[in-house]
Amino acid sequence: MNIEKAPLVFPRAEYARRLELVKSEMRRRDIETLFVCSSANIIYLTGYTGRSSYVPQGLVISLNEDQPTFIMRSQDAVAGYHQTFLDKDRVIGYPESLIGHGDKDGYDAVIEFIAERGLDKNGIGLETLTLSMQGRTYAAMPTVAKFKSRLPNARLVDFSKAIDWLRLVKSDAEIAIMREAAAISDAAIARAAEVIKPGVREADAVAEIVGTLIRGANGKAGTFLAPVYFVSSPRTGTSHIPWSDDSLRAGSQVNLECGGMRHAYAAAIMRTFSIGKPSDGLRQMHEAEIAGHAAALKAARPGATCGDVAAAFRNEMKRHGLDKDSRCGYPIGIEWLEPTASLKVGDETELKENMTFHLMLGNWVDDHFGYVLSDTIRVTDNGAETLTSAPRIIYEV
């Protein structure tokens, strides 16, 4: 029995709009063909969210064609068709013989496709990044050497991060999905406040939080699970460690970072929990961070820069006698981190309406003390809107 495609997350017109943005950048760089292997950018351009980028795969985009061609491992090609707007003949599976081969891999199939279509006579753009938020692979430098040797007539152009920068400004349709993800984030924080108690094993508390992140909110399920960081006393001076076998105790502090995900779009949130009365130092830090949070939101408007937002936050912290060495945020969207701008002093990236950021105000003071507060925010025409809306308090449980 044939199974019809599921409805697209976004209408075809949305994908066409994104593809035209990429083609405009291709024209600006004088290239006629582009190979896209970043998993986040594949999602952006097609809707494909399958977790198959641990082997070579990617899109071949030609200025003269209205759809990309998705070249991927044969066993994943069915998912490539069902999850995307692409016609069936635009999803090509390469043979299993290229998996685990000593000399060849899926990139050889991409190169053969480009040569057979006569796309190797002009400029070809390549993404050459090697890391991503979820640890998924991109084309590495040895692969670039393979393209150079096997396509000697082509002029190779580095296209790394170009699409990431295009993704910075979201469409209204993307913002709508991120609102759904943010509601899931808020629900996870509410559940955390219910289950963080003395005597509860950390793993059991996280299981309840993760359950909420997957079940979702307002009838919208979480469609993937981002890392959850559950950092308890005496380890609150750390930032990116998972839960443990330990049980929570009276007097413990918990710093929680998590985020709902809808169709690969993330909305991050961080909150601090105290089992019992918070210490004076924790309260002082919280008051300063709340003031800094408000200052950053006020500064985040079109025409300002990322550095302006960071300076507003840091100046407010200093007025409270505190400081934060690390940046106070970064762009967020597909697969959580967008590796482009940064909310740090000196970053001159200009803010535009519908840019989204993780306003991340975690502050790790020493080996034994840290504090977290964050929200996913959207730049609007008159300031910033917080997409996540869980109370900005120290949760006393």
Buried (B, 14 or more C-beta within 10 A) or exposed (E): EEEEEEEBBBEEEBBEEBBEBBBEBBEEBEBBBBBBBBBBBBBBBBBBBBEBBEBBBBBBBBBEBEBBBBBBBBEBBBBBBBBBBBEEEBBBBBEEEBBEEEEEBBBBBBBEBBBEEEBBEBBBBBBBBEEBBBEBBBBBEEBBEBBEEBBEEBBBBEBBBBBBBBBBBBEEBBBEBBBBBBBBBBBBBBBBBEBBEEEBBBBEBBEBBBEBBBBBBEEBBBBBEBEBBBBBBEBBBBBEEEBBEEBBEEEBBBBBBBBBBBBBBBBBBBBBBBBEEBEEEBEBBBEBBBBBBBBBBBBBBBEBBBBBBBBBBBEBBEEBEBEBEEBBBBBBBBBBBBBBBBBBBEBEBEBBEBBBBBBBBBBBBEEEBBBBBBBBBBBBEEBBBBBBBBEBEBBEB
